[in-house]
Amino acid sequence: MIGGDAAGMSAASQARRLKGPDELEIVAFERGNFTSYSACGIPYWVGGDVTDRDRLIARTPEEHRARDIDLRLRTEVTELDLARQRVRARDVDSGAESWTPYDKLVIATGARPIRPDMPGADAPGVHGVQTLDDGQELLDSLARTRGRRAVVVGAGYIGVEMAEALINRGYQVTVVNRGSEPMSTLDPDMGRLVHEAMEGLGITMVNDAEVTKILTGDDGRVRAVATQDREYPADVVVLGIGVRPETTLAQAAGLPLGTHGGLLTDRSMRVRGHEEIWAGGDCVEVLDLVSGQERHIALGTHANKHGQVIGTNVGGGYATFPGVVGTAVSKVCDLEIARTGLREKDARRVGLRFEAVTIESTSRAGYYPNASPMTVKMLAEHRTGRLLGVQIVGREGAGKRVDIAAVALTAGMTAEQMTTLDLGYAPPFSPVWDPVLVAARKAAAKVRSSL
């Protein structure tokens, strides 16, 4: 196993459940200091919602070793020798190198943060946030920083979550975003709602701006972020530009990569064309069940499922991973942001004609106390009415409603079929017509009128 987080250690644990140490020897390499942790929880640890780093760790190295998994921390695999079925690994501390043979190889190398190639990107006070070590370095940096100005570069999931974390830490936060609106995983009209809410929280949003360099002071530490138009003072900078599949080893070994740079596998998570090699987690591309194309989606939910499938197959069983519909949910302070399926530009890119509707509703019956506003956008295929995608922005109770649409997408339902779903209702939880169903009714009517 190359990689000791979600996919790798889920695979190792599942394989061990199926076969004992006398039947299967498991060696796992992890170049960092931790295993089986929640990278998704790092912004909430940095922001203070999670007070103890160890609460993000699902299973410690000692727990894995107690299950007869030979886990080698701070050991980085540097080369794959496919012809001789072996990997070369280097001890991070001593530099010593050695070869380890394999009968079955699992690649779970994850993703790496996109770090811009520009002056100052590696200066002290500039942080990417991908691992627990990254989170600890950022917290240590915040503790040493006297000023209270922070700039977040990028306004995707990591960017908006880190903006919230820094607001919670008492910083003045500016988010510099090269897109027209934050959250490019949403359509711009829905991203605008996020923009307005972030500014309402005191976050300064700078859209349509490309960072050109990071400026440093006489001490070498970051002092500002520069765009073509102006400079934004910063005592700390967090990079939230996104991630790319970490497939350097795989590419050097000649393994097949997709258009997004991720490893290509079959439904059993076996690397295409290689009978004894599997891959999972953030380093692979997966099938989008709505568009029918391969996508790269870095989420722990997928990585753990990949690991279960791989571990079952490595352990002598049989399992498959059918694909995804692209569901994700996040928040910035009390604003909940969710999406599943295709955006408008996704649908156009794959040649789908669609109808789009947007509705305003509330999280509870309008007369019930604390009912909060919610905006739901729905895309349905022209003529057939097949559901293509849903986006939701709102307050408490908005985000997890996207799961209704995720199930409908997976089942291939139409907007018309969704209108008859028997969802739970009581005034404290929903209006009589749930907001998702209101959107489905409007989408179905628009499809009918377009025929």
C-alpha positions in Angstrom: 0.0 0.0 0.0 1.5 3.4 -1.0 -0.3 6.0 1.1 -1.6 5.7 4.6 -4.7 7.8 4.7 -8.3 7.0 3.7 -8.1 4.9 0.6 -4.8 3.1 1.5 -5.6 2.2 5.1 -9.2 1.4 4.3 -7.9 -1.1 1.7 -5.4 -2.5 4.1 -7.9 -2.9 6.9 -10.5 -4.5 4.7 -8.0 -6.9 3.2 -6.9 -7.9 6.7 -10.5 -8.6 7.7 -10.7 -11.1 4.8 -7.3 -12.7 5.2 -5.1 -13.3 8.2 -1.4 -12.5 8.4 -0.5 -16.1 7.5 -2.3 -15.7 4.2 -1.5 -12.1 3.3 1.4 -9.9 4.3 0.5 -6.2 4.2 3.1 -3.5 4.0 1.9 0.2 4.0 4.2 3.2 3.3 3.3 6.6 4.5 5.7 9.6 4.1 4.0 11.7 6.7 3.5 11.4 10.5 -0.2 10.3 10.6 -2.6 7.8 9.2 -6.3 7.5 8.7 -7.2 11.1 9.4 -9.9 13.5 8.2 -8.3 16.1 6.0 -11.8 17.6 5.5 -11.8 18.5 9.2 -8.6 20.5 9.1 -10.3 23.9 8.5 -12.5 23.3 11.6 -9.5 22.4 13.7 -7.7 25.6 12.5 -10.8 27.6 13.2 -11.2 26.2 16.7 -14.4 24.2 16.3 -12.4 21.1 16.8 -10.1 21.7 19.7 -7.9 18.6 19.6 -5.9 17.5 16.5 -6.2 13.8 17.5 -9.9 13.9 17.2 -9.4 14.0 13.5 -7.6 10.7 13.5 -9.8 7.7 13.0 -7.1 5.1 13.5 -3.6 5.5 14.8 -0.5 3.8 13.4 -0.4 1.7 16.6 -3.9 0.5 16.0 -3.1 -0.5 12.4 0.1 -2.3 13.5 -1.9 -4.2 16.2 -3.9 -5.7 13.3 -0.7 -7.1 11.7 -0.3 -4.3 9.1 3.4 -3.5 8.6 3.0 0.3 8.6 6.1 2.3 7.8 5.7 6.0 8.7 7.9 8.7 7.3 8.8 6.4 4.5 8.4 7.7 0.9 8.1 5.5 -2.1 10.3 7.0 -4.8 10.1 4.5 -7.7 7.9 1.7 -9.0 9.6 -1.1 -10.8 6.7 -2.8 -12.5 8.8 -5.3 -14.5 10.3 -6.8 -11.3 7.2 -6.1 -9.1 9.0 -4.0 -6.4 8.9 -0.5 -5.0 11.9 1.6 -3.8 11.3 3.5 -0.6 13.4 6.2 1.2 13.4 6.8 5.0 12.6 10.5 5.2 14.8 11.0 8.3 17.9 9.0 7.5 17.7 9.0 3.7 18.3 5.2 3.6 16.7 3.5 0.6 15.5 -0.1 0.1 13.5 -2.2 -2.3 10.3 -4.1 -1.3 8.8 -6.7 -3.5 5.0 -7.1 -4.1 2.5 -9.5 -5.5 -0.3 -7.0 -5.3 0.2 -3.2 -5.4 -2.2 -0.5 -4.1 -1.5 3.1 -5.1 -3.3 5.6 -2.8 -1.0 8.6 -3.1 -3.8 11.2 -2.8 -3.6 14.7 -4.2 -1.2 17.6 -3.8 -2.3 21.2 -3.3 -1.8 23.5 -6.3 1.0 25.9 -5.4 1.4 28.8 -7.8 4.7 29.2 -9.7 5.3 32.8 -8.7 7.8 34.8 -6.6 7.2 34.4 -2.8 5.0 31.3 -3.0 7.3 29.5 -0.6 7.9 32.4 1.8 7.4 31.9 5.5 3.7 32.7 6.3 2.4 31.2 3.1 0.5 27.9 3.7 -1.2 25.2 1.8 -3.6 23.0 3.8 -3.7 19.3 2.8 -2.3 17.3 5.7 -2.4 17.3 9.5 1.2 18.5 9.3 0.1 21.4 7.1 -2.6 22.3 9.6 -0.2 22.2 12.5 2.3 24.5 10.7 -0.5 27.0 10.0 -1.6 27.0 13.6 2.0 27.5 14.7 2.4 30.3 12.2 -0.8 32.0 13.5 0.5 31.8 17.0 3.8 33.6 16.0 2.1 36.2 13.8 1.6 39.6 15.4 -0.6 41.1 12.7 -4.2 40.1 12.1 -4.5 40.4 8.3 -5.0 37.2 6.3 -5.4 36.7 2.6 -6.9 33.5 1.2 -6.0 32.8 -2.4 -8.8 30.9 -4.1 -12.5 30.6 -3.3 -13.4 26.9 -3.7 -14.2 24.6 -0.8 -10.9 25.0 0.9 -10.8 28.7 0.3 -14.2 29.5 1.8 -13.7 27.1 4.7 -10.3 28.6 5.6 -11.8 32.1 5.3 -14.3 31.1 8.0 -11.5 29.5 10.1 -9.5 32.8 10.0 -12.6 34.9 10.8 -13.1 32.7 13.8 -9.5 33.3 14.8 -10.2 37.1 14.8 -8.4 37.9 11.5 -9.4 40.5 8.9 -9.8 38.2 5.9 -9.5 39.0 2.2 -10.3 36.3 -0.4 -8.7 36.8 -3.8 -10.5 34.8 -6.5 -9.7 34.6 -10.2 -13.3 33.5 -11.0 -16.3 35.8 -11.4 -17.8 34.5 -8.2 -16.7 32.2 -5.3 -17.4 28.5 -5.4 -16.8 27.6 -9.1 -18.5 24.3 -8.4 -21.7 26.3 -8.5 -23.2 28.2 -11.4 -22.3 32.0 -11.2 -25.8 33.0 -10.2 -25.6 30.7 -7.2 -22.0 31.7 -6.4 -23.3 35.3 -6.2 -25.4 34.3 -3.2 -22.2 32.9 -1.5 -20.4 36.1 -2.4 -23.0 38.3 -0.8 -23.2 36.2 2.3 -19.4 36.2 2.8 -19.3 40.0 2.5 -22.1 40.1 5.1 -19.8 38.2 7.4 -17.1 40.9 7.0 -14.9 39.0 4.5 -13.6 41.1 1.7 -14.2 39.4 -1.7 -12.0 40.2 -4.6 -13.2 38.5 -7.8 -11.8 38.4 -11.3 -8.3 38.9 -9.8 -5.2 36.8 -10.6 -2.5 36.7 -8.0 0.8 37.6 -9.7 3.3 37.4 -6.8 3.5 37.2 -3.1 5.6 40.1 -1.6 7.9 39.7 1.4 9.4 42.0 3.9 13.0 42.5 5.0 12.8 39.5 7.2 11.7 37.3 4.2 8.2 36.7 5.6 5.1 37.4 3.6 3.8 41.0 3.8 1.3 41.2 0.9 -0.4 39.5 -2.0 -0.2 41.3 -5.4 -2.5 41.2 -8.4 -2.1 43.2 -11.6 -4.1 46.0 -10.1 -3.1 46.3 -6.4 -1.6 44.8 -3.3 -3.4 43.3 -0.4 -1.5 43.5 2.9 -1.1 40.1 4.6 0.4 38.7 7.8 -0.5 35.2 6.7 -1.5 33.7 3.3 -3.5 30.5 2.8 -3.6 28.9 -0.6 -6.9 27.4 -1.4 -6.5 27.1 -5.2 -7.4 23.4 -5.3 -5.5 20.1 -5.7 -4.2 17.8 -8.5 -3.9 14.0 -8.4 -0.5 13.0 -7.0 0.5 10.6 -9.8 4.2 11.4 -10.2 5.2 7.8 -9.5 2.5 6.4 -11.6 3.3 8.6 -14.6 7.0 7.8 -14.3 6.1 4.0 -14.4 3.9 4.5 -17.5 0.6 3.7 -15.8 -2.5 5.1 -17.6 -3.7 8.6 -16.7 -6.8 10.5 -17.7 -7.4 14.0 -18.9 -7.3 15.4 -15.4 -4.1 13.6 -14.5 -5.6 10.9 -12.4 -5.0 7.2 -12.7 -7.6 5.3 -14.8 -9.1 2.2 -13.2 -11.9 -0.3 -14.0 -15.0 -0.7 -11.8 -13.0 -3.0 -9.4 -10.5 -0.1 -9.0 -7.8 -2.2 -10.8 -5.5 0.0 -12.9 -6.4 -0.5 -16.5 -4.1 -3.0 -18.2 -2.4 -4.0 -15.0 -3.8 -7.1 -13.4 -2.1 -6.8 -10.0 -2.2 -3.1 -9.4 -5.1 -1.2 -7.8 -5.6 2.5 -7.2 -8.0 4.6 -5.2 -8.7 7.9 -3.5 -7.7 11.4 -4.7 -5.1 10.0 -7.2 -7.7 8.4 -9.5 -10.4 9.6 -11.9 -13.9 8.2 -11.5 -17.0 7.8 -13.7 -19.6 10.6 -13.6 -22.9 8.7 -13.7 -24.7 11.8 -15.1 -22.4 12.9 -17.9 -20.8 9.5 -18.6 -17.3 11.0 -18.5 -14.3 10.6 -16.2 -13.9 13.2 -13.4 -11.4 14.0 -10.7 -13.1 14.6 -7.3 -11.0 14.7 -4.2 -13.3 13.7 -1.4 -12.8 11.4 1.6 -16.2 9.8 1.1 -15.1 8.4 -2.3 -11.6 7.5 -1.0 -13.0 5.3 1.8 -15.3 3.5 -0.6 -12.5 2.9 -3.0 -10.5 1.4 -0.2 -13.3 -0.9 0.8 -13.6 -2.1 -2.8 -9.8 -2.5 -3.3 -9.4 -4.3 0.1 -12.2 -6.7 -0.8 -10.6 -7.5 -4.2 -7.1 -7.8 -2.8 -8.4 -10.0 0.0 -9.8 -12.5 -2.5 -13.4 -11.2 -2.8 -15.1 -9.2 -5.5 -16.5 -5.7 -5.3 -17.0 -2.7 -7.6 -17.3 1.0 -7.5 -20.0 2.2 -9.9 -19.2 5.9 -10.0 -20.4 9.2 -8.6 -22.9 12.0 -9.2 -20.6 14.8 -7.9 -22.3 15.5 -4.5 -20.6 18.0 -2.2 -21.6 20.2 0.7 -19.8 22.9 2.6 -20.4 26.0 4.8 -19.0 29.4 5.5 -20.1 30.4 9.0 -23.9 29.8 9.0 -24.3 29.7 5.2 -24.7 26.2 3.8 -23.6 25.4 0.2 -24.4 22.2 -1.6 -24.4 20.8 -5.1 -24.8 17.5 -7.0 -24.8 16.5 -10.6 -24.0 18.9 -13.5 -23.7 22.7 -13.6 -24.9 24.5 -16.7 -21.4 24.6 -18.3 -21.0 20.9 -17.6 -24.2 20.0 -19.4 -23.2 22.2 -22.4 -19.8 20.6 -22.5 -21.2 17.1 -23.0 -23.8 18.3 -25.4 -26.9 18.1 -23.2 -29.8 20.4 -23.8 -31.5 21.4 -20.5 -34.1 23.5 -18.7 -32.9 25.4 -15.6 -35.1 26.8 -12.8 -34.4 28.6 -9.5 -36.9 28.8 -6.6 -36.9 30.6 -3.2 -38.3 28.7 -0.2 -37.7 28.2 3.5 -36.2 25.5 5.6 -39.4 25.1 7.7 -43.0 26.0 7.4 -43.1 29.8 7.0 -45.1 30.3 10.2 -42.7 28.1 12.3 -40.1 30.0 14.3 -36.6 30.4 12.8 -37.6 29.4 9.3 -34.7 30.4 7.1 -34.5 31.3 3.4 -33.2 28.8 0.9 -32.4 29.0 -2.8 -32.6 25.8 -5.0 -31.5 25.6 -8.6 -32.4 22.6 -10.7 -31.4 21.4 -14.1 -33.5 18.9 -16.1 -32.8 17.5 -19.5 -34.8 19.0 -22.4 -37.6 16.8 -23.6 -36.9 13.8 -21.3 -37.0 15.7 -18.0 -34.1 13.6 -16.6 -32.6 15.3 -13.5 -29.2 16.7 -14.3 -28.1 18.7 -11.3 -29.2 20.6 -8.2 -27.5 23.4 -6.3 -28.7 24.7 -2.9 -27.6 27.8 -0.9 -29.2 28.6 2.4 -29.0 28.6 6.2 -29.6 25.9 8.7 -31.3 22.8 7.1 -30.3 23.7 3.5 -27.1 21.7 2.8 -28.1 18.1 3.5 -31.3 18.5 1.4 -28.9 17.9 -1.6 -28.9 14.2 -0.6 -32.5 13.9 -2.0 -31.2 15.0 -5.4 -28.1 12.8 -5.1 -30.4 9.7 -4.7 -32.6 10.8 -7.5 -29.6 11.4 -9.8 -28.2 7.9 -9.0 -31.6 6.4 -9.7 -31.9 8.2 -13.0 -35.2 9.9 -12.0 -36.9 12.7 -13.9 -38.0 15.9 -12.3 -41.6 14.7 -12.8 -40.9 11.5 -10.9 -39.3 13.5 -8.1 -42.5 15.5 -7.5 -44.1 12.3 -6.1 -41.4 11.4 -3.6 -42.8 10.7 -0.2 -40.5 12.9 1.9 -40.9 13.5 5.6 -43.0 16.5 6.6 -43.7 18.4 9.8 -43.6 22.2 10.2 -40.3 22.2 12.3 -38.5 20.4 9.4 -40.0 21.5 6.1 -42.9 23.3 4.4 -45.6 21.0 3.1 -43.8 21.1 -0.2 -40.1 20.6 0.5 -37.9 23.2 -1.4 -36.3 20.4 -3.5 -39.8 19.2 -4.6 -40.9 22.8 -5.3 -37.9 23.1 -7.7 -38.8 19.7 -9.2 -42.4 20.8 -9.9 -41.2 24.0 -11.6 -38.6 22.1 -13.6 -41.1 19.4 -14.7 -43.5 22.2 -15.8 -40.8 24.0 -17.8 -39.9 20.7 -19.5 -43.6 20.1 -20.4 -44.0 23.6 -21.8 -40.9 23.3 -24.0 -42.2 20.3 -25.9 
